[in-house]
Amino acid sequence: MGVTIKDIAKLANVSHTTVSRALNGSPLIKPDTKKKILELAEQLHYVPNYSAKSLVLKKSYTIGLFFTSISNGTSSTFLANVIKGVNGEIDENYNLFVRGIDDFKDFAAINGQRFDGIVLMSQSDEDDAFIEHVKQQNIPIVVLNREIDDPSITNILSNDESGAMEATNYLISQGHARIAIIEGKESFKTALKRKNGYMQALMQNSLAINKRYIVKGSYDMESGYNAMEQLLALNNPPSAVFCSNDDMAIGAINAIFANGLHVPNDISIVGFDNSAFSQYVMPKLTTVQRPIEQISQKGAKKLLELINDSNETGESVFVKTELIIRDSVIPQL
């Protein structure tokens, strides 16, 4: 049987309540007493019983990481970067629970006894019902990726619209006028923001918006491949394509090669996200860096602040995007 708080209390000649308070960093314990107790705990290799501790402190030691959906529209690279960012910020005392909102028929299981706090990677307005439920349960929540019109909630997101505009402007600066877009999942706010940025760039440069150059995708490689096939079948295919994420850009590149054409000599391609593989494909992908891991880290850090201090207020934090120029775009002569 392992060392208990009572064992430490006996050796330190104090009550087990004093030991418990010292181990939990209570300011009520004298510094000398706290130091003595912590040293004894370390010498005896004391391991906290988090099940018992959670009952006393009414904490679950569980952080919920929720997505609009994991199985529908969330790429594997995006999922991995979000989990890596959040997991890297929380300490080893917390468990990380990862699910999609669409996995739940109702939200009865989402309560304060089960979760100390929730990070939501929100991709759709349909998440608002989940957010409202979490608020009613008084569970601290931080929303990533989508701006919420609620000053009590902390939002952390990138400005996807300006990132898409910068990417499209870059293609225009390279002499491209026939520029297509492969959109993301229709119900996702990120898809709408990136499409808006693309269209604004065309309009600001007095380029006509060709509806045949606007093709839907689903944020996966297969949809990028199929969308590119549609564009290649046009009588006057585009000279450049802005893809709303890197996975679809890879699918588009494969479709171009499968049709006996070359990137970028025949068609230039730009992606979005700067995922881990974007610099290792051939050609290396020009893309918009959206630091999703950094956004997720900031979200987890803010959530821990909310858990430890209920007086923390909501805020909106925008993380800048950046165009990463590589080899998948050449000037149009």
Summary of the structure (lengths in Angstrom):
residues: 333
radius of gyration: 25.2
end to end distance: 77.2
largest distance: 87.6
contacts: 1125
relative contact order: 0.13
helix: 42%
strand: 16%
